[in-house]
């Protein structure tokens, strides 16, 4: 490869890394369906060695092309460096099982459709890799597809943000972090960036006024610089941009005013991760392990991808086992209590559930999410059940329905990098299941 | 970086990756001692971000320079891609504790020295990162230094080989693998390499006649090509060599005859890993998890580094928690029985303990290891206690003393990449401790 080609390959890997995992409208048509794109069926990385056309690599971007991406989301650690999020060394907290046979046939109406769909059909429609449903703390439904199984770990992508927001809400409730203070008070290096004069609260709720385009079609979009900065591969010789997430954040320019509208921008979570690291003295992977993961009775360690300076990708780098994702959701549903202990202060969970400012959210213009708000990096539905959710761009989710005493954890690998592609066959299915479970208590 | 520089950096990372972790005589003088090189004291990768001179990288080789290497051996996954070796999802098998206070003061005589040393002093003399001693299955001694702790995972380096050899002995005892067959019968791709007409047994005992120099001072040494092939980073544009461990193995040329002498050469283990993958249909990381790690009651997942095609580095890529290394050793001491089940066939352990051919071993000329043999990638002392051991090049070890009912698991990061630097302060200490424990039963 000549240098120009090498640089192109680097940018391609950056792009396809989808390091920010942001929403970009795409045409869902033309992609193979769930069965045709099943990564087990396609045999990625099977064989010693795998056939050449079944080998996926990080550096040439092949790993994140659809349908290969469906293998990669369950194998990020085989593609790039990662940091462990230890579960500790004890026995896992049991998740009692009370499996039900009446869920697959549940019927719901997808958003924007005049036809109904069964729960079972929805799992293929939205490229589910695994799903666990807890009702009153017991597993009532559990399915795995493709290359994910109970012992696997899957990229949570933007569900990561809700973990980071939860850590921030926890430190705030404990008084270790003051959300009313300016970001620059915690991270002086961000003083002259757009983040500097934002409050920590504005970062936590993504109401900062920052220039951060996640339009992949625009070669000048900030998302490219963000991804290139965070790419753990050696930088090309002609590379002059920021070389880590933290270097990137210092380059972010203002756009609009802070505190006026919700703008979903991954850079906020990376900035919040930096604030947390300074407020706690610990990188977010360590903080997550010490304060939550090791106390949760998780059955598997989690992990986060890291940049070339070892900084965990707060905006989207977490990978976990599916049942552990459900344990985390169940802990949140129980106001921070799980595994025989109070893991989060109840005030932290109350702050999440209360939600954010409706007017701020409305300005973001999410057609499918009318009436929702965003708080502590969680999406709050404000529906009759008080449901709130963590959302990843390819369909990963934690969905907590307090009234139905239900928690859903889902991993998915939808070809379209936008929740607008997942929501029609997932949100109404979740709500229908909640009503069903409530009716049969 | 211009291409030549880039290629140089790549080779440097190859070299410093120490991918084969082979023994090369070096001068131990001039290195900072254990305290001065303590990675916690030196603050590698501490801070958000760490200071520039405390950041360690894989691609520029900085991570494997001494003393930085002392941090890296506990953090390989933060530097390169890895594959999980699942422990399963159940509760760990307890290791009962019966800590003793009479071990630190134990006195022994280092090899080649006319002065005595205490056990406690030996741990600093040989740059120990962590050590656990089991006596009759109970932890009688446990210490961690630097950046390793009970929840950490450390590179086992060539101790990996004994795991691979154990898997081979297991499959042989079960009849899945026939050690008398030629390598090419399992791996046709190796037919025209030096391995092709070797028996699996010769590979298992490293009595193959292959050309594989591990002389780092020689730029034409095969160890360079091996490491470059296994390096997971993108290959430089002018790179023309093999691009994976498996491609490298196909290039290995004969030197001497098979079956005449023991030659410690990492490539044998990689070839054995390939044979195992073909005989079992599973990559060694999966085989290790399914057949041993998930049945052992391990408290942590283990992991292996991988090359750019996802092949685990059988010759030295395993990383584990220290207590889990001890659990594995205890299982071997108990003839394959541990955690309430028969994990290995007793015949497999018997084959290891019986050892190899003394004449073959003697021809290798190890001054400090007179009377030893090598079998199934274990080192067998043939001392009065029937001790045998797994050995890593910077001092990692599993030491099993059947007569004393003792197992020692040790992680270390000695600056000199040769067991000749570790043995004088470890082997006699182990034996002295065995005698001490026997005397106080």
Boltz contact constraints between the chains, C-beta under 6 A:
constraints:
  - contact:
      token1: [A, 1]
      token2: [B, 237]
      max_distance: 6.0
  - contact:
      token1: [A, 45]
      token2: [B, 310]
      max_distance: 6.0
  - contact:
      token1: [A, 48]
      token2: [B, 277]
      max_distance: 6.0
  - contact:
      token1: [A, 48]
      token2: [B, 283]
      max_distance: 6.0
  - contact:
      token1: [A, 49]
      token2: [B, 246]
      max_distance: 6.0
  - contact:
      token1: [A, 49]
      token2: [B, 309]
      max_distance: 6.0
  - contact:
      token1: [A, 55]
      token2: [B, 309]
      max_distance: 6.0
  - contact:
      token1: [A, 59]
      token2: [B, 234]
      max_distance: 6.0
  - contact:
      token1: [A, 77]
      token2: [B, 82]
      max_distance: 6.0
  - contact:
      token1: [A, 78]
      token2: [B, 81]
      max_distance: 6.0
  - contact:
      token1: [A, 78]
      token2: [B, 83]
      max_distance: 6.0
  - contact:
      token1: [A, 78]
      token2: [B, 306]
      max_distance: 6.0
  - contact:
      token1: [A, 78]
      token2: [B, 310]
      max_distance: 6.0
  - contact:
      token1: [A, 79]
      token2: [B, 81]
      max_distance: 6.0
  - contact:
      token1: [A, 80]
      token2: [B, 81]
      max_distance: 6.0
  - contact:
      token1: [A, 81]
      token2: [B, 78]
      max_distance: 6.0
  - contact:
      token1: [A, 81]
      token2: [B, 79]
      max_distance: 6.0
  - contact:
      token1: [A, 81]
      token2: [B, 80]
      max_distance: 6.0
  - contact:
      token1: [A, 82]
      token2: [B, 77]
      max_distance: 6.0
  - contact:
      token1: [A, 83]
      token2: [B, 78]
      max_distance: 6.0
  - contact:
      token1: [A, 86]
      token2: [B, 151]
      max_distance: 6.0
  - contact:
      token1: [A, 89]
      token2: [B, 299]
      max_distance: 6.0
  - contact:
      token1: [A, 91]
      token2: [B, 91]
      max_distance: 6.0
  - contact:
      token1: [A, 151]
      token2: [B, 86]
      max_distance: 6.0
  - contact:
      token1: [A, 234]
      token2: [B, 59]
      max_distance: 6.0
  - contact:
      token1: [A, 237]
      token2: [B, 1]
      max_distance: 6.0
  - contact:
      token1: [A, 246]
      token2: [B, 49]
      max_distance: 6.0
  - contact:
      token1: [A, 277]
      token2: [B, 48]
      max_distance: 6.0
  - contact:
      token1: [A, 283]
      token2: [B, 48]
      max_distance: 6.0
  - contact:
      token1: [A, 299]
      token2: [B, 89]
      max_distance: 6.0
  - contact:
      token1: [A, 306]
      token2: [B, 78]
      max_distance: 6.0
  - contact:
      token1: [A, 309]
      token2: [B, 49]
      max_distance: 6.0
  - contact:
      token1: [A, 309]
      token2: [B, 55]
      max_distance: 6.0
  - contact:
      token1: [A, 310]
      token2: [B, 45]
      max_distance: 6.0
  - contact:
      token1: [A, 310]
      token2: [B, 78]
      max_distance: 6.0
